[in-house]
């Protein structure tokens, strides 16, 4: 990235060992690789234990393969966190006016020529061929054309908008998309989850009238700020990237207008922002939200881009009355929308990388892939059975018997609160079980023994949950524990006695409070 020029609003004051490609990647710390005195072969760069690559391996979040360079494979724990991130955004879409869509992963070359990607972005795309590309297949009309894996969703969303008639009264139209994207990054730049070739983006596009630009960008910036605060990330910096010197589409007038709109939007936030000249997308300028990792390196996450070019290239239009301010006598009855590209997290993979480092293995309950575990004091049949039934009850479903006599369970609703609750009924001593559960960073540890069978009680250790809090959540968490478990829980969080029936409501409250 080019050097950044810092600006202020005009009227507002400043307010274990890792997979092979990881060890070959440039370390985030930029520490020089030391050479062994007895060999010309460099040592593998050391990855700090706080680096997301080391933590991701230790916590069984993701792995990699020589067969998919730059495309991480997510294990169940990592997939759980990713799905939680997606679920969080999907819930917010209701109040921000977005409707989710699904679009293809592959499009013909001719589409990418319309959008300008084939001319300006081809080196970063994967080109593939259809069945008739060899010219030997009969009846494969149009299949001899080259295809491209999509590096972004905007052309597909243009097709969606164009497929329906729109009135000015319908505007803005907001689409959201979690489709996987592919970009052919150079191998030397690939690093863990922060620079990959296959990734997921919480991609959204807003088709709006010109007079709606300011409010839509302000809403997007507010959405970003809410998300960063919810996840305890920041502080972040705002960067305006302007027209590239070469390889851009559209007129200078369009670019100047779009850049002015983004400058005004940034000034209206009251925050300092930086100017990154010439680093805009080939179709429009953009606002980037950048955060630092634990090594001090900045990464781009969220982005808000203003595009007046693609709607024209795709011939997008909406009906407009003559009395409206966006009516144009040159095109009576119709007007061309403006397109705003926005991603709140940016790449989910990169966002997850920074989250991993932020929490250091102590996940908030609502995100945690190891929310709770039930440990048995002994292996008595009655204790084991009670532990399994209790774990299922805590998780939010009914335990099934494995003898083939159980009735099928009712289907769970998407609004039912369910949790990840493991059970350890091994022959190890209770002390060793507790030690292992703490090493694995379970938020809650439940302990069940023979004495608990009669009264339907269970002991809970909440120290793991106390460690998972961020500073801003400390008071919320303490108040919640005090209200639910009593004042003694704050004094002795390792031995809180609960009724089995009290546990699931407690877990629901922990999740709803994002702690």
PyMOL commands that set and color helices and strands:
alter all, ss='L'
color gray80, all
select helices_A, chain A and resi 20-24+52-58+66-68+76-96+109-115+117-120+122-124+154-162+168-170+187-189+210-230+252-268+310-313+329-331+348-359+381-395+430-439+452-455+463-468+471-485+488-491+500-512
alter helices_A, ss='H'
color red, helices_A
select strands_A, chain A and resi 5-7+62-63+73-74+99-100+106-108+127-129+146-149+173-177+180-182+198-208+237-241+273-276+286-292+298-307+318-319+334-335+338-347+372-376+421-424+444-448+457-461+496-499
alter strands_A, ss='S'
color yellow, strands_A
deselect
rebuild
show_as cartoon
